[in-house]
Amino acid sequence: MKAVGKVLCAAGIVAGLLAFFWKDTFDPETLSGARVLLTGASAGIGEQMAYHYASFGAEIVLTARREAVLQKVMKKCLKLGAKKVFYIPADMSSSSEPEKVVQFAVQKLGGLDYLVLNHIGMTPFQMWDGDVEHTRWLMQVNFFSYVALATAALPTLEENKGSLVVVSSLTGKIPTPFTTSYSATKFALDGFFSSLRHELTMQKKNIFITLCILGLIDTDMALEKTRFFLRSSCNLSRFKMIAASHPPPRNKPIGSKISRRNKILSALPAHTKGWCSVWDQNCGRPCRYVGHCLGRTDMFLY
């Protein structure tokens, strides 16, 4: 009986701890009035993040290349509850654009609480073909513009104890065939922003960096880039099994709550439920939503 009692007691403790850790502590008020600059906001992941921030009452500056699409996203953000929305068309292949975008955002919003870097340049899903010029262009869009945007925003982020969110890719952690140039840009992001995170900590600056490591997401851009690979019905079915869908109503936005502790987060797709559970390997805390518990961290989503 004593053994049974101990087992029941242990089970009760475990159940209590799980119930405590599983509690969703996200406070929507943390994003109400938050000042957000979001790049790559015209489609895909960036567009959905814009809608999430809007639904929580954030003040947003959107940027992407296509002005007509940005106007549509802006109108929907206002309908969803954004307190303010502005947009600025920008081509990140131009070295002068990043600083202009940050200056515009700071002027319109009076400062920044969140800088969310999400834009990418188009590149084919194929074997290396020796196109060095395309790789240079891609490095400008996918890497150097990120560095320039972050550098321009650091003063206002430090002043407001803000957060820098870098949307990256699993190809920046694991070498992957058919993505030579793209993978190189993502490895560069990982190296730069992971090192910058350490330097900011050493300088005791209140800027929090989150690298979001995404796997296969079935956005229109991703499907377009992999079209040739998906011609085989076998490959198509395999891709659909791997790609993770994220319906807008079910997820908190990336960077929805920024913690001040170092973490390593991992996430596994829950295809039938439409959202991903996140496990914080540092403190053993499960987080219900992608982006729920982010800090000075890498967040894996694959």
C-alpha positions in Angstrom: 0.0 0.0 0.0 2.9 2.3 0.8 4.3 1.8 -2.7 0.9 2.5 -4.3 0.6 5.6 -2.2 4.0 6.9 -3.3 3.1 6.2 -6.9 -0.2 8.1 -6.6 1.6 10.9 -4.8 4.2 11.2 -7.5 1.6 11.0 -10.2 -0.4 13.8 -8.5 2.7 16.0 -8.4 3.5 15.4 -12.0 -0.1 16.2 -13.0 0.0 19.4 -11.0 3.3 20.5 -12.5 2.0 19.8 -16.1 -1.2 21.7 -15.4 0.9 24.6 -14.1 3.4 24.6 -16.9 0.7 24.2 -19.6 -1.1 27.3 -18.5 -1.2 29.9 -21.3 0.3 33.0 -19.8 0.2 35.1 -22.9 -1.2 38.6 -22.2 -2.7 40.3 -25.2 -2.2 43.7 -23.6 1.6 43.3 -24.1 1.0 43.9 -27.8 -1.7 46.6 -27.5 0.0 49.8 -28.8 3.3 48.0 -29.5 5.2 49.7 -32.3 6.2 47.1 -35.0 8.2 47.3 -38.2 7.5 44.2 -40.3 9.3 43.4 -43.5 8.1 41.0 -46.2 4.6 41.9 -45.1 2.8 41.5 -48.5 2.3 37.8 -48.5 2.8 34.5 -46.8 4.2 34.4 -43.2 4.8 38.2 -43.1 1.2 38.9 -44.1 -0.2 36.6 -41.5 2.1 38.1 -38.8 0.8 41.5 -39.8 -2.8 40.4 -39.2 -1.9 38.9 -35.8 -0.2 42.0 -34.6 -3.2 44.0 -35.9 -5.7 41.9 -34.0 -3.9 42.7 -30.8 -4.0 46.4 -31.4 -0.4 47.1 -32.4 0.9 50.1 -34.4 2.5 48.7 -37.5 4.7 49.8 -40.4 4.6 47.3 -43.3 7.2 47.1 -46.0 7.6 44.9 -49.1 8.1 45.6 -52.8 4.5 45.6 -54.1 2.7 48.8 -53.1 -0.7 47.6 -54.3 -0.6 44.5 -52.1 0.7 46.5 -49.1 -2.4 48.7 -49.4 -4.7 45.7 -49.2 -2.8 44.3 -46.2 -3.0 47.7 -44.5 -6.7 47.9 -45.0 -7.3 44.5 -43.5 -5.0 45.3 -40.6 -7.1 48.4 -39.8 -10.3 46.3 -39.9 -8.7 43.7 -37.5 -8.0 46.4 -34.9 -4.6 47.9 -35.5 -4.3 51.3 -33.9 -2.1 52.7 -36.7 -0.9 51.2 -39.9 1.6 52.7 -42.4 3.4 51.2 -45.3 6.5 51.9 -47.3 7.4 50.1 -50.6 11.0 49.1 -50.6 13.3 46.8 -52.6 15.8 45.3 -50.2 18.2 44.5 -53.1 19.1 48.3 -52.9 21.7 49.1 -50.2 20.1 52.4 -49.5 16.5 51.1 -48.7 17.0 49.6 -45.2 18.0 52.8 -43.5 15.1 54.7 -45.2 12.6 52.1 -44.1 13.7 52.3 -40.4 13.8 56.1 -40.5 10.2 56.1 -41.9 9.0 53.7 -39.2 10.6 55.7 -36.4 9.2 58.9 -37.8 5.6 57.5 -38.1 5.5 55.6 -34.8 7.8 57.6 -32.6 10.1 54.6 -32.0 10.1 50.8 -32.3 9.3 48.1 -29.8 9.6 45.2 -32.4 11.6 44.9 -35.6 10.5 41.7 -37.4 12.8 40.8 -40.3 11.0 38.4 -42.6 11.6 39.3 -46.3 13.5 36.9 -48.7 14.7 37.0 -52.3 13.4 34.5 -54.8 15.8 31.7 -55.7 15.1 28.4 -57.6 15.1 25.1 -55.8 17.8 23.4 -57.8 21.3 22.1 -58.0 24.2 24.7 -57.9 24.5 26.1 -61.4 27.5 28.4 -60.8 25.5 31.7 -60.9 27.7 33.8 -58.6 25.9 37.0 -59.5 22.6 35.7 -58.3 24.2 34.6 -55.1 25.6 38.1 -54.5 22.1 39.5 -55.1 20.6 37.0 -52.8 23.1 37.8 -50.0 22.1 41.5 -50.3 18.4 40.7 -49.9 18.6 37.9 -47.4 21.5 38.9 -45.3 23.1 42.4 -45.8 19.7 44.1 -45.8 18.9 42.3 -42.5 22.1 43.6 -41.0 21.5 47.1 -42.2 17.9 47.2 -40.9 19.0 45.9 -37.5 21.9 48.3 -37.3 19.7 51.3 -38.1 17.1 50.2 -35.5 19.4 49.3 -32.6 19.3 52.8 -31.0 15.5 52.9 -30.8 15.2 49.3 -29.8 17.7 49.9 -27.0 15.9 53.0 -25.8 12.6 51.1 -25.7 14.0 47.7 -24.4 12.8 46.3 -27.7 12.9 43.0 -29.5 14.5 42.0 -32.8 12.9 39.0 -34.5 14.7 37.3 -37.4 12.7 34.8 -39.4 15.2 32.3 -40.7 15.2 28.7 -42.0 16.3 25.2 -41.0 18.5 25.4 -44.1 20.6 27.9 -42.1 21.2 25.2 -39.5 21.4 22.0 -41.6 23.1 21.9 -45.1 20.4 21.0 -47.6 20.6 20.0 -51.3 19.0 22.3 -53.9 19.4 25.4 -51.7 23.1 26.3 -52.0 22.8 30.0 -52.3 19.7 30.3 -50.1 21.3 28.1 -47.4 24.4 30.3 -47.4 22.4 33.4 -46.7 20.6 31.7 -43.8 23.8 30.4 -42.3 25.1 34.0 -42.4 22.0 35.2 -40.6 22.5 32.6 -37.9 26.2 33.5 -37.4 25.7 37.3 -37.3 22.6 37.5 -35.1 23.7 34.8 -32.7 27.0 36.6 -32.2 25.2 40.0 -31.9 23.0 38.5 -29.2 26.1 37.6 -27.2 27.6 41.1 -27.7 24.4 42.8 -26.6 24.3 40.7 -23.5 28.0 41.5 -22.7 27.2 45.2 -23.1 24.1 44.8 -20.9 21.9 46.3 -23.6 18.2 45.6 -23.3 17.6 44.3 -26.8 16.3 40.8 -27.2 17.0 38.8 -30.3 15.0 35.8 -31.4 16.0 33.7 -34.4 13.0 31.8 -35.8 14.2 28.6 -37.5 11.4 27.6 -39.9 11.1 24.3 -41.8 8.9 23.6 -44.8 5.9 26.0 -44.7 3.4 25.6 -47.6 3.4 29.3 -48.6 2.8 30.2 -52.3 6.4 31.2 -52.6 7.7 27.9 -51.2 5.5 25.9 -53.5 6.6 28.0 -56.5 10.3 27.5 -55.7 9.9 23.7 -55.4 7.6 23.3 -58.4 10.1 21.3 -60.5 10.8 19.0 -57.6 7.1 18.4 -57.0 6.4 17.1 -60.5 6.8 13.6 -59.2 3.6 12.5 -57.4 5.7 10.7 -54.9 7.7 13.9 -54.1 4.5 16.0 -54.0 2.8 13.7 -51.4 6.0 13.7 -49.4 6.2 17.5 -49.4 2.6 17.8 -48.4 3.2 15.5 -45.4 6.2 17.5 -44.3 5.0 21.1 -44.9 3.4 22.7 -41.9 0.2 24.8 -42.4 -0.5 27.7 -40.0 -4.1 28.9 -40.2 -4.2 32.5 -39.0 -6.8 32.2 -36.2 -4.9 29.6 -34.2 -1.4 31.0 -33.7 0.0 33.9 -31.7 2.3 36.0 -33.8 6.1 35.4 -33.7 7.4 37.6 -31.0 4.1 37.9 -29.2 5.7 37.7 -25.8 9.4 38.3 -25.2 11.0 36.7 -22.2 14.3 37.9 -20.8 16.0 34.6 -20.4 18.0 32.5 -22.8 16.1 29.6 -24.2 16.3 27.0 -26.9 12.8 26.2 -28.3 11.8 23.4 -30.6 8.4 22.9 -32.3 6.8 19.9 -34.1 3.9 20.3 -36.5 0.5 19.1 -35.5 -1.1 18.9 -38.9 -4.5 17.8 -37.8 -4.8 20.6 -35.2 -3.3 23.4 -37.3 -0.9 24.6 -34.6 2.4 23.6 -33.1 3.2 22.9 -29.5 6.5 24.4 -28.4 8.8 22.9 -25.8 11.2 25.1 -24.0 14.2 22.9 -23.4 15.8 25.3 -21.0 13.1 25.3 -18.3 11.0 22.4 -19.4 8.0 24.6 -20.0 5.6 23.6 -22.9 4.2 26.6 -24.8 0.9 26.2 -26.6 1.5 28.6 -29.5 4.3 29.4 -31.8 5.9 32.6 -30.6 4.3 32.4 -27.2 7.5 32.2 -25.2 10.4 33.8 -27.0 13.5 35.6 -25.7 17.2 35.6 -26.5 16.7 32.4 -28.2 16.5 30.3 -31.4 13.0 29.0 -32.1 12.8 25.8 -34.2 9.7 25.2 -36.2 9.9 22.2 -38.6 
